[in-house]
Structures are given as C-alpha cells and as structure tokens.
C-alpha cells in the first residue's frame, strides 16, 4: 500500500478515536490545533495527497505515538 494512503487511514482512525474520547463532535480544525499543525496540511494528509514533513512527523509522533515512524519505515527515536 502507498505510504500516503497508510498515513491517511491511520490519521483518520486516530481522528475518530480522538473525537470519541472527547465525548463531543470535533472538526479537523480542532484536531489540527490539538496536533499543532496547519489545518490545510492535516487535510492533505488525511486525503492521502501529501506526507508530513520531518518536523511534522516528530509532532505527530509526540502527540499520537510512535506508530507514525513504523508507517513511514523510519527507525523510532529512542525514548528519553
């Protein structure tokens, strides 16, 4: 499977879980604010149009867990 598609499916799943945990309907804009990323970039990732930059992969990894590194085929950073 294409890495963009894998990231898109993963982010969509995480977004839905995040909404469920919050107990209320949230938007992609709300999710972008939580992730500290640009809403238009998040939309492109979720739509499978783009991959996150290195800087954004680190942000996603810090907020959502190290699975992003696995999906990209990167070595996970060492935990401190």
PDB file of N, CA, C and O in Angstrom:
ATOM      1  N   UNK A   1       0.849  -1.189   0.000  1.00  0.00           N
ATOM      2  CA  UNK A   1       0.000   0.000   0.000  1.00  0.00           C
ATOM      3  C   UNK A   1       0.891   1.248   0.000  1.00  0.00           C
ATOM      4  O   UNK A   1       1.950   1.262   0.628  1.00  0.00           O
ATOM      5  N   UNK A   2       0.471   2.248  -0.679  1.00  0.00           N
ATOM      6  CA  UNK A   2       1.146   3.543  -0.744  1.00  0.00           C
ATOM      7  C   UNK A   2       1.248   4.152   0.656  1.00  0.00           C
ATOM      8  O   UNK A   2       0.278   4.126   1.414  1.00  0.00           O
ATOM      9  N   UNK A   3       2.407   4.696   0.999  1.00  0.00           N
ATOM     10  CA  UNK A   3       2.605   5.282   2.340  1.00  0.00           C
ATOM     11  C   UNK A   3       1.634   6.427   2.619  1.00  0.00           C
ATOM     12  O   UNK A   3       1.172   6.593   3.749  1.00  0.00           O
ATOM     13  N   UNK A   4       1.326   7.211   1.594  1.00  0.00           N
ATOM     14  CA  UNK A   4       0.361   8.307   1.808  1.00  0.00           C
ATOM     15  C   UNK A   4      -0.993   7.756   2.216  1.00  0.00           C
ATOM     16  O   UNK A   4      -1.658   8.312   3.089  1.00  0.00           O
ATOM     17  N   UNK A   5      -1.400   6.665   1.586  1.00  0.00           N
ATOM     18  CA  UNK A   5      -2.689   6.039   1.908  1.00  0.00           C
ATOM     19  C   UNK A   5      -2.648   5.453   3.323  1.00  0.00           C
ATOM     20  O   UNK A   5      -3.614   5.575   4.076  1.00  0.00           O
ATOM     21  N   UNK A   6      -1.533   4.820   3.679  1.00  0.00           N
ATOM     22  CA  UNK A   6      -1.396   4.262   5.025  1.00  0.00           C
ATOM     23  C   UNK A   6      -1.493   5.348   6.092  1.00  0.00           C
ATOM     24  O   UNK A   6      -2.188   5.187   7.095  1.00  0.00           O
ATOM     25  N   UNK A   7      -0.791   6.450   5.865  1.00  0.00           N
ATOM     26  CA  UNK A   7      -0.839   7.576   6.815  1.00  0.00           C
ATOM     27  C   UNK A   7      -2.250   8.142   6.870  1.00  0.00           C
ATOM     28  O   UNK A   7      -2.749   8.456   7.951  1.00  0.00           O
ATOM     29  N   UNK A   8      -2.896   8.276   5.722  1.00  0.00           N
ATOM     30  CA  UNK A   8      -4.263   8.806   5.661  1.00  0.00           C
ATOM     31  C   UNK A   8      -5.220   7.948   6.480  1.00  0.00           C
ATOM     32  O   UNK A   8      -6.000   8.470   7.277  1.00  0.00           O
ATOM     33  N   UNK A   9      -5.162   6.647   6.287  1.00  0.00           N
ATOM     34  CA  UNK A   9      -6.057   5.743   7.030  1.00  0.00           C
ATOM     35  C   UNK A   9      -5.762   5.787   8.527  1.00  0.00           C
ATOM     36  O   UNK A   9      -6.684   5.800   9.344  1.00  0.00           O
ATOM     37  N   UNK A  10      -4.496   5.810   8.883  1.00  0.00           N
ATOM     38  CA  UNK A  10      -4.096   5.867  10.290  1.00  0.00           C
ATOM     39  C   UNK A  10      -4.589   7.161  10.938  1.00  0.00           C
ATOM     40  O   UNK A  10      -5.161   7.134  12.028  1.00  0.00           O
ATOM     41  N   UNK A  11      -4.365   8.297  10.264  1.00  0.00           N
ATOM     42  CA  UNK A  11      -4.800   9.580  10.817  1.00  0.00           C
ATOM     43  C   UNK A  11      -6.315   9.660  10.949  1.00  0.00           C
ATOM     44  O   UNK A  11      -6.833  10.187  11.933  1.00  0.00           O
ATOM     45  N   UNK A  12      -7.013   9.142   9.964  1.00  0.00           N
ATOM     46  CA  UNK A  12      -8.478   9.149  10.034  1.00  0.00           C
ATOM     47  C   UNK A  12      -8.955   8.330  11.243  1.00  0.00           C
ATOM     48  O   UNK A  12      -9.858   8.749  11.967  1.00  0.00           O
ATOM     49  N   UNK A  13      -8.343   7.171  11.447  1.00  0.00           N
ATOM     50  CA  UNK A  13      -8.689   6.323  12.592  1.00  0.00           C
ATOM     51  C   UNK A  13      -8.396   7.051  13.913  1.00  0.00           C
ATOM     52  O   UNK A  13      -9.225   7.059  14.823  1.00  0.00           O
ATOM     53  N   UNK A  14      -7.224   7.652  14.002  1.00  0.00           N
ATOM     54  CA  UNK A  14      -6.839   8.379  15.218  1.00  0.00           C
ATOM     55  C   UNK A  14      -7.783   9.561  15.451  1.00  0.00           C
ATOM     56  O   UNK A  14      -8.183   9.824  16.585  1.00  0.00           O
ATOM     57  N   UNK A  15      -8.136  10.271  14.380  1.00  0.00           N
ATOM     58  CA  UNK A  15      -9.050  11.407  14.487  1.00  0.00           C
ATOM     59  C   UNK A  15     -10.397  10.959  15.059  1.00  0.00           C
ATOM     60  O   UNK A  15     -10.942  11.610  15.949  1.00  0.00           O
ATOM     61  N   UNK A  16     -10.929   9.853  14.549  1.00  0.00           N
ATOM     62  CA  UNK A  16     -12.216   9.349  15.048  1.00  0.00           C
ATOM     63  C   UNK A  16     -12.111   8.906  16.508  1.00  0.00           C
ATOM     64  O   UNK A  16     -13.023   9.155  17.296  1.00  0.00           O
ATOM     65  N   UNK A  17     -11.014   8.256  16.871  1.00  0.00           N
ATOM     66  CA  UNK A  17     -10.807   7.854  18.271  1.00  0.00           C
ATOM     67  C   UNK A  17     -10.707   9.083  19.169  1.00  0.00           C
ATOM     68  O   UNK A  17     -11.260   9.104  20.268  1.00  0.00           O
ATOM     69  N   UNK A  18      -9.998  10.105  18.693  1.00  0.00           N
ATOM     70  CA  UNK A  18      -9.835  11.344  19.458  1.00  0.00           C
ATOM     71  C   UNK A  18     -11.194  12.005  19.692  1.00  0.00           C
ATOM     72  O   UNK A  18     -11.471  12.486  20.791  1.00  0.00           O
ATOM     73  N   UNK A  19     -12.036  12.029  18.666  1.00  0.00           N
ATOM     74  CA  UNK A  19     -13.386  12.586  18.807  1.00  0.00           C
ATOM     75  C   UNK A  19     -14.183  11.810  19.847  1.00  0.00           C
ATOM     76  O   UNK A  19     -14.832  12.398  20.712  1.00  0.00           O
ATOM     77  N   UNK A  20     -14.126  10.479  19.755  1.00  0.00           N
ATOM     78  CA  UNK A  20     -14.872   9.619  20.671  1.00  0.00           C
ATOM     79  C   UNK A  20     -14.426   9.853  22.114  1.00  0.00           C
ATOM     80  O   UNK A  20     -15.256   9.958  23.018  1.00  0.00           O
ATOM     81  N   UNK A  21     -13.126   9.932  22.320  1.00  0.00           N
ATOM     82  CA  UNK A  21     -12.594  10.148  23.670  1.00  0.00           C
ATOM     83  C   UNK A  21     -13.004  11.504  24.231  1.00  0.00           C
ATOM     84  O   UNK A  21     -13.175  11.650  25.441  1.00  0.00           O
ATOM     85  N   UNK A  22     -13.161  12.485  23.368  1.00  0.00           N
ATOM     86  CA  UNK A  22     -13.539  13.823  23.836  1.00  0.00           C
ATOM     87  C   UNK A  22     -15.006  13.870  24.248  1.00  0.00           C
ATOM     88  O   UNK A  22     -15.408  14.733  25.027  1.00  0.00           O
ATOM     89  N   UNK A  23     -15.812  12.932  23.719  1.00  0.00           N
ATOM     90  CA  UNK A  23     -17.217  12.892  24.064  1.00  0.00           C
ATOM     91  C   UNK A  23     -18.068  13.901  23.318  1.00  0.00           C
ATOM     92  O   UNK A  23     -19.240  14.091  23.643  1.00  0.00           O
ATOM     93  N   UNK A  24     -17.487  14.549  22.320  1.00  0.00           N
ATOM     94  CA  UNK A  24     -18.248  15.512  21.535  1.00  0.00           C
ATOM     95  C   UNK A  24     -17.728  15.553  20.100  1.00  0.00           C
ATOM     96  O   UNK A  24     -16.621  15.099  19.812  1.00  0.00           O
ATOM     97  N   UNK A  25     -18.537  16.097  19.219  1.00  0.00           N
ATOM     98  CA  UNK A  25     -18.148  16.203  17.812  1.00  0.00           C
ATOM     99  C   UNK A  25     -17.039  17.239  17.679  1.00  0.00           C
ATOM    100  O   UNK A  25     -17.155  18.359  18.178  1.00  0.00           O
ATOM    101  N   UNK A  26     -15.980  16.855  17.009  1.00  0.00           N
ATOM    102  CA  UNK A  26     -14.857  17.766  16.775  1.00  0.00           C
ATOM    103  C   UNK A  26     -14.598  17.845  15.277  1.00  0.00           C
ATOM    104  O   UNK A  26     -14.973  16.947  14.524  1.00  0.00           O
ATOM    105  N   UNK A  27     -13.964  18.912  14.860  1.00  0.00           N
ATOM    106  CA  UNK A  27     -13.651  19.105  13.444  1.00  0.00           C
ATOM    107  C   UNK A  27     -12.178  18.781  13.192  1.00  0.00           C
ATOM    108  O   UNK A  27     -11.386  18.636  14.123  1.00  0.00           O
ATOM    109  N   UNK A  28     -11.837  18.673  11.914  1.00  0.00           N
ATOM    110  CA  UNK A  28     -10.428  18.508  11.566  1.00  0.00           C
ATOM    111  C   UNK A  28      -9.635  19.735  12.018  1.00  0.00           C
ATOM    112  O   UNK A  28      -8.461  19.622  12.370  1.00  0.00           O
ATOM    113  N   UNK A  29     -10.267  20.886  12.009  1.00  0.00           N
ATOM    114  CA  UNK A  29      -9.613  22.099  12.505  1.00  0.00           C
ATOM    115  C   UNK A  29      -9.250  21.970  13.969  1.00  0.00           C
ATOM    116  O   UNK A  29      -8.155  22.356  14.379  1.00  0.00           O
ATOM    117  N   UNK A  30     -10.170  21.426  14.765  1.00  0.00           N
ATOM    118  CA  UNK A  30      -9.894  21.189  16.185  1.00  0.00           C
ATOM    119  C   UNK A  30      -8.736  20.209  16.353  1.00  0.00           C
ATOM    120  O   UNK A  30      -7.876  20.385  17.216  1.00  0.00           O
ATOM    121  N   UNK A  31      -8.729  19.177  15.516  1.00  0.00           N
ATOM    122  CA  UNK A  31      -7.679  18.167  15.572  1.00  0.00           C
ATOM    123  C   UNK A  31      -6.337  18.785  15.182  1.00  0.00           C
ATOM    124  O   UNK A  31      -5.315  18.474  15.794  1.00  0.00           O
ATOM    125  N   UNK A  32      -6.330  19.644  14.188  1.00  0.00           N
ATOM    126  CA  UNK A  32      -5.103  20.324  13.761  1.00  0.00           C
ATOM    127  C   UNK A  32      -4.548  21.191  14.898  1.00  0.00           C
ATOM    128  O   UNK A  32      -3.340  21.224  15.129  1.00  0.00           O
ATOM    129  N   UNK A  33      -5.431  21.881  15.592  1.00  0.00           N
ATOM    130  CA  UNK A  33      -4.991  22.699  16.729  1.00  0.00           C
ATOM    131  C   UNK A  33      -4.374  21.815  17.806  1.00  0.00           C
ATOM    132  O   UNK A  33      -3.323  22.142  18.357  1.00  0.00           O
ATOM    133  N   UNK A  34      -5.024  20.701  18.105  1.00  0.00           N
ATOM    134  CA  UNK A  34      -4.501  19.751  19.091  1.00  0.00           C
ATOM    135  C   UNK A  34      -3.116  19.243  18.672  1.00  0.00           C
ATOM    136  O   UNK A  34      -2.216  19.122  19.503  1.00  0.00           O
ATOM    137  N   UNK A  35      -2.956  18.947  17.378  1.00  0.00           N
ATOM    138  CA  UNK A  35      -1.686  18.414  16.876  1.00  0.00           C
ATOM    139  C   UNK A  35      -0.629  19.492  16.672  1.00  0.00           C
ATOM    140  O   UNK A  35       0.549  19.189  16.480  1.00  0.00           O
ATOM    141  N   UNK A  36      -1.061  20.765  16.714  1.00  0.00           N
ATOM    142  CA  UNK A  36      -0.178  21.906  16.477  1.00  0.00           C
ATOM    143  C   UNK A  36       0.379  21.896  15.049  1.00  0.00           C
ATOM    144  O   UNK A  36       1.566  22.130  14.819  1.00  0.00           O
ATOM    145  N   UNK A  37      -0.528  21.615  14.097  1.00  0.00           N
ATOM    146  CA  UNK A  37      -0.165  21.631  12.675  1.00  0.00           C
ATOM    147  C   UNK A  37      -1.187  22.464  11.915  1.00  0.00           C
ATOM    148  O   UNK A  37      -2.269  22.757  12.422  1.00  0.00           O
ATOM    149  N   UNK A  38      -0.834  22.838  10.706  1.00  0.00           N
ATOM    150  CA  UNK A  38      -1.716  23.618   9.855  1.00  0.00           C
ATOM    151  C   UNK A  38      -2.903  22.769   9.398  1.00  0.00           C
ATOM    152  O   UNK A  38      -2.728  21.625   8.980  1.00  0.00           O
ATOM    153  N   UNK A  39      -4.094  23.326   9.479  1.00  0.00           N
ATOM    154  CA  UNK A  39      -5.310  22.590   9.120  1.00  0.00           C
ATOM    155  C   UNK A  39      -5.296  22.125   7.669  1.00  0.00           C
ATOM    156  O   UNK A  39      -5.723  21.007   7.378  1.00  0.00           O
ATOM    157  N   UNK A  40      -4.815  22.959   6.760  1.00  0.00           N
ATOM    158  CA  UNK A  40      -4.802  22.562   5.346  1.00  0.00           C
ATOM    159  C   UNK A  40      -3.832  21.402   5.120  1.00  0.00           C
ATOM    160  O   UNK A  40      -4.092  20.534   4.287  1.00  0.00           O
ATOM    161  N   UNK A  41      -2.713  21.380   5.856  1.00  0.00           N
ATOM    162  CA  UNK A  41      -1.778  20.260   5.724  1.00  0.00           C
ATOM    163  C   UNK A  41      -2.403  18.986   6.282  1.00  0.00           C
ATOM    164  O   UNK A  41      -2.287  17.922   5.676  1.00  0.00           O
ATOM    165  N   UNK A  42      -3.061  19.087   7.428  1.00  0.00           N
ATOM    166  CA  UNK A  42      -3.726  17.916   8.001  1.00  0.00           C
ATOM    167  C   UNK A  42      -4.745  17.353   7.009  1.00  0.00           C
ATOM    168  O   UNK A  42      -4.837  16.139   6.830  1.00  0.00           O
ATOM    169  N   UNK A  43      -5.487  18.215   6.383  1.00  0.00           N
ATOM    170  CA  UNK A  43      -6.474  17.781   5.391  1.00  0.00           C
ATOM    171  C   UNK A  43      -5.793  17.038   4.243  1.00  0.00           C
ATOM    172  O   UNK A  43      -6.296  16.011   3.787  1.00  0.00           O
ATOM    173  N   UNK A  44      -4.670  17.540   3.779  1.00  0.00           N
ATOM    174  CA  UNK A  44      -3.936  16.876   2.697  1.00  0.00           C
ATOM    175  C   UNK A  44      -3.419  15.509   3.136  1.00  0.00           C
ATOM    176  O   UNK A  44      -3.412  14.567   2.344  1.00  0.00           O
ATOM    177  N   UNK A  45      -2.990  15.396   4.381  1.00  0.00           N
ATOM    178  CA  UNK A  45      -2.516  14.099   4.882  1.00  0.00           C
ATOM    179  C   UNK A  45      -3.678  13.111   4.960  1.00  0.00           C
ATOM    180  O   UNK A  45      -3.560  11.965   4.527  1.00  0.00           O
ATOM    181  N   UNK A  46      -4.802  13.565   5.517  1.00  0.00           N
ATOM    182  CA  UNK A  46      -5.965  12.688   5.685  1.00  0.00           C
ATOM    183  C   UNK A  46      -6.548  12.287   4.329  1.00  0.00           C
ATOM    184  O   UNK A  46      -7.115  11.202   4.197  1.00  0.00           O
ATOM    185  N   UNK A  47      -6.414  13.142   3.333  1.00  0.00           N
ATOM    186  CA  UNK A  47      -6.901  12.827   1.991  1.00  0.00           C
ATOM    187  C   UNK A  47      -5.875  12.061   1.152  1.00  0.00           C
ATOM    188  O   UNK A  47      -6.135  11.739  -0.008  1.00  0.00           O
ATOM    189  N   UNK A  48      -4.711  11.769   1.738  1.00  0.00           N
ATOM    190  CA  UNK A  48      -3.690  10.999   1.042  1.00  0.00           C
ATOM    191  C   UNK A  48      -2.966  11.759  -0.056  1.00  0.00           C
ATOM    192  O   UNK A  48      -2.378  11.156  -0.954  1.00  0.00           O
ATOM    193  N   UNK A  49      -3.008  13.084   0.017  1.00  0.00           N
ATOM    194  CA  UNK A  49      -2.370  13.898  -1.015  1.00  0.00           C
ATOM    195  C   UNK A  49      -0.902  14.180  -0.730  1.00  0.00           C
ATOM    196  O   UNK A  49      -0.112  14.358  -1.657  1.00  0.00           O
ATOM    197  N   UNK A  50      -0.534  14.220   0.544  1.00  0.00           N
ATOM    198  CA  UNK A  50       0.827  14.573   0.939  1.00  0.00           C
ATOM    199  C   UNK A  50       1.259  13.724   2.126  1.00  0.00           C
ATOM    200  O   UNK A  50       0.434  13.158   2.842  1.00  0.00           O
ATOM    201  N   UNK A  51       2.563  13.651   2.315  1.00  0.00           N
ATOM    202  CA  UNK A  51       3.135  13.066   3.530  1.00  0.00           C
ATOM    203  C   UNK A  51       3.599  14.201   4.431  1.00  0.00           C
ATOM    204  O   UNK A  51       3.992  15.257   3.935  1.00  0.00           O
ATOM    205  N   UNK A  52       3.561  14.006   5.734  1.00  0.00           N
ATOM    206  CA  UNK A  52       4.068  15.034   6.640  1.00  0.00           C
ATOM    207  C   UNK A  52       5.575  15.236   6.468  1.00  0.00           C
ATOM    208  O   UNK A  52       6.310  14.302   6.145  1.00  0.00           O
ATOM    209  N   UNK A  53       6.010  16.461   6.688  1.00  0.00           N
ATOM    210  CA  UNK A  53       7.443  16.762   6.683  1.00  0.00           C
ATOM    211  C   UNK A  53       8.092  16.124   7.908  1.00  0.00           C
ATOM    212  O   UNK A  53       7.398  15.672   8.819  1.00  0.00           O
ATOM    213  N   UNK A  54       9.401  16.089   7.926  1.00  0.00           N
ATOM    214  CA  UNK A  54      10.120  15.527   9.075  1.00  0.00           C
ATOM    215  C   UNK A  54       9.690  16.193  10.383  1.00  0.00           C
ATOM    216  O   UNK A  54       9.445  15.519  11.383  1.00  0.00           O
ATOM    217  N   UNK A  55       9.602  17.521  10.362  1.00  0.00           N
ATOM    218  CA  UNK A  55       9.201  18.268  11.554  1.00  0.00           C
ATOM    219  C   UNK A  55       7.804  17.857  12.020  1.00  0.00           C
ATOM    220  O   UNK A  55       7.568  17.694  13.217  1.00  0.00           O
ATOM    221  N   UNK A  56       6.885  17.693  11.077  1.00  0.00           N
ATOM    222  CA  UNK A  56       5.520  17.312  11.437  1.00  0.00           C
ATOM    223  C   UNK A  56       5.409  15.853  11.856  1.00  0.00           C
ATOM    224  O   UNK A  56       4.558  15.507  12.675  1.00  0.00           O
ATOM    225  N   UNK A  57       6.265  14.991  11.300  1.00  0.00           N
ATOM    226  CA  UNK A  57       6.287  13.594  11.754  1.00  0.00           C
ATOM    227  C   UNK A  57       6.654  13.553  13.234  1.00  0.00           C
ATOM    228  O   UNK A  57       6.070  12.787  14.001  1.00  0.00           O
ATOM    229  N   UNK A  58       7.606  14.366  13.629  1.00  0.00           N
ATOM    230  CA  UNK A  58       8.010  14.420  15.043  1.00  0.00           C
ATOM    231  C   UNK A  58       6.847  14.907  15.902  1.00  0.00           C
ATOM    232  O   UNK A  58       6.587  14.345  16.966  1.00  0.00           O
ATOM    233  N   UNK A  59       6.145  15.946  15.451  1.00  0.00           N
ATOM    234  CA  UNK A  59       4.972  16.437  16.191  1.00  0.00           C
ATOM    235  C   UNK A  59       3.916  15.349  16.326  1.00  0.00           C
ATOM    236  O   UNK A  59       3.368  15.133  17.406  1.00  0.00           O
ATOM    237  N   UNK A  60       3.632  14.661  15.210  1.00  0.00           N
ATOM    238  CA  UNK A  60       2.628  13.598  15.233  1.00  0.00           C
ATOM    239  C   UNK A  60       3.067  12.466  16.153  1.00  0.00           C
ATOM    240  O   UNK A  60       2.262  11.926  16.912  1.00  0.00           O
ATOM    241  N   UNK A  61       4.331  12.114  16.083  1.00  0.00           N
ATOM    242  CA  UNK A  61       4.846  11.057  16.950  1.00  0.00           C
ATOM    243  C   UNK A  61       4.729  11.418  18.419  1.00  0.00           C
ATOM    244  O   UNK A  61       4.378  10.574  19.243  1.00  0.00           O
ATOM    245  N   UNK A  62       5.019  12.661  18.748  1.00  0.00           N
ATOM    246  CA  UNK A  62       4.927  13.110  20.140  1.00  0.00           C
ATOM    247  C   UNK A  62       3.489  13.122  20.643  1.00  0.00           C
ATOM    248  O   UNK A  62       3.236  12.801  21.804  1.00  0.00           O
ATOM    249  N   UNK A  63       2.556  13.486  19.786  1.00  0.00           N
ATOM    250  CA  UNK A  63       1.143  13.583  20.193  1.00  0.00           C
ATOM    251  C   UNK A  63       0.396  12.249  20.097  1.00  0.00           C
ATOM    252  O   UNK A  63      -0.438  11.938  20.947  1.00  0.00           O
ATOM    253  N   UNK A  64       0.702  11.463  19.057  1.00  0.00           N
ATOM    254  CA  UNK A  64      -0.122  10.298  18.748  1.00  0.00           C
ATOM    255  C   UNK A  64       0.581   8.961  18.956  1.00  0.00           C
ATOM    256  O   UNK A  64      -0.059   7.912  18.889  1.00  0.00           O
ATOM    257  N   UNK A  65       1.861   8.986  19.202  1.00  0.00           N
ATOM    258  CA  UNK A  65       2.598   7.748  19.428  1.00  0.00           C
ATOM    259  C   UNK A  65       3.528   7.428  18.273  1.00  0.00           C
ATOM    260  O   UNK A  65       3.430   8.023  17.200  1.00  0.00           O
ATOM    261  N   UNK A  66       4.421   6.493  18.496  1.00  0.00           N
ATOM    262  CA  UNK A  66       5.486   6.215  17.529  1.00  0.00           C
ATOM    263  C   UNK A  66       5.059   5.417  16.298  1.00  0.00           C
ATOM    264  O   UNK A  66       5.899   5.146  15.440  1.00  0.00           O
ATOM    265  N   UNK A  67       3.798   5.034  16.178  1.00  0.00           N
ATOM    266  CA  UNK A  67       3.355   4.256  15.018  1.00  0.00           C
ATOM    267  C   UNK A  67       3.621   4.971  13.701  1.00  0.00           C
ATOM    268  O   UNK A  67       3.818   4.324  12.672  1.00  0.00           O
ATOM    269  N   UNK A  68       3.628   6.311  13.725  1.00  0.00           N
ATOM    270  CA  UNK A  68       3.893   7.079  12.503  1.00  0.00           C
ATOM    271  C   UNK A  68       5.246   6.699  11.915  1.00  0.00           C
ATOM    272  O   UNK A  68       5.398   6.639  10.695  1.00  0.00           O
ATOM    273  N   UNK A  69       6.222   6.444  12.772  1.00  0.00           N
ATOM    274  CA  UNK A  69       7.552   6.069  12.296  1.00  0.00           C
ATOM    275  C   UNK A  69       7.502   4.711  11.592  1.00  0.00           C
ATOM    276  O   UNK A  69       8.141   4.518  10.557  1.00  0.00           O
ATOM    277  N   UNK A  70       6.747   3.784  12.154  1.00  0.00           N
ATOM    278  CA  UNK A  70       6.598   2.462  11.546  1.00  0.00           C
ATOM    279  C   UNK A  70       5.951   2.568  10.169  1.00  0.00           C
ATOM    280  O   UNK A  70       6.394   1.924   9.219  1.00  0.00           O
ATOM    281  N   UNK A  71       4.905   3.379  10.064  1.00  0.00           N
ATOM    282  CA  UNK A  71       4.195   3.539   8.799  1.00  0.00           C
ATOM    283  C   UNK A  71       5.088   4.128   7.709  1.00  0.00           C
ATOM    284  O   UNK A  71       4.930   3.820   6.527  1.00  0.00           O
ATOM    285  N   UNK A  72       6.016   4.969   8.119  1.00  0.00           N
ATOM    286  CA  UNK A  72       6.920   5.594   7.159  1.00  0.00           C
ATOM    287  C   UNK A  72       8.176   4.762   6.914  1.00  0.00           C
ATOM    288  O   UNK A  72       8.971   5.076   6.028  1.00  0.00           O
ATOM    289  N   UNK A  73       8.352   3.701   7.701  1.00  0.00           N
ATOM    290  CA  UNK A  73       9.548   2.882   7.555  1.00  0.00           C
ATOM    291  C   UNK A  73      10.769   3.507   8.184  1.00  0.00           C
ATOM    292  O   UNK A  73      11.899   3.184   7.818  1.00  0.00           O
ATOM    293  N   UNK A  74      10.546   4.415   9.145  1.00  0.00           N
ATOM    294  CA  UNK A  74      11.641   5.084   9.841  1.00  0.00           C
ATOM    295  C   UNK A  74      11.961   4.327  11.123  1.00  0.00           C
ATOM    296  O   UNK A  74      11.130   3.583  11.642  1.00  0.00           O
ATOM    297  N   UNK A  75      13.167   4.525  11.622  1.00  0.00           N
ATOM    298  CA  UNK A  75      13.546   3.992  12.927  1.00  0.00           C
ATOM    299  C   UNK A  75      12.909   4.891  13.977  1.00  0.00           C
ATOM    300  O   UNK A  75      12.970   6.118  13.896  1.00  0.00           O
ATOM    301  N   UNK A  76      12.293   4.243  14.967  1.00  0.00           N
ATOM    302  CA  UNK A  76      11.685   5.031  16.049  1.00  0.00           C
ATOM    303  C   UNK A  76      12.782   5.730  16.855  1.00  0.00           C
ATOM    304  O   UNK A  76      13.838   5.148  17.102  1.00  0.00           O
ATOM    305  N   UNK A  77      12.535   6.973  17.263  1.00  0.00           N
ATOM    306  CA  UNK A  77      13.516   7.646  18.107  1.00  0.00           C
ATOM    307  C   UNK A  77      13.590   6.960  19.467  1.00  0.00           C
ATOM    308  O   UNK A  77      12.623   6.349  19.925  1.00  0.00           O
ATOM    309  N   UNK A  78      14.739   7.070  20.096  1.00  0.00           N
ATOM    310  CA  UNK A  78      14.889   6.490  21.427  1.00  0.00           C
ATOM    311  C   UNK A  78      14.067   7.285  22.425  1.00  0.00           C
ATOM    312  O   UNK A  78      14.005   8.513  22.372  1.00  0.00           O
ATOM    313  N   UNK A  79      13.434   6.552  23.342  1.00  0.00           N
ATOM    314  CA  UNK A  79      12.664   7.206  24.398  1.00  0.00           C
ATOM    315  C   UNK A  79      13.631   7.765  25.427  1.00  0.00           C
ATOM    316  O   UNK A  79      14.658   7.159  25.732  1.00  0.00           O
ATOM    317  N   UNK A  80      13.290   8.917  25.948  1.00  0.00           N
ATOM    318  CA  UNK A  80      14.155   9.562  26.954  1.00  0.00           C
ATOM    319  C   UNK A  80      13.508   9.487  28.300  1.00  0.00           C
ATOM    320  O   UNK A  80      14.070   9.970  29.283  1.00  0.00           O
TER     321      UNK A  80
END
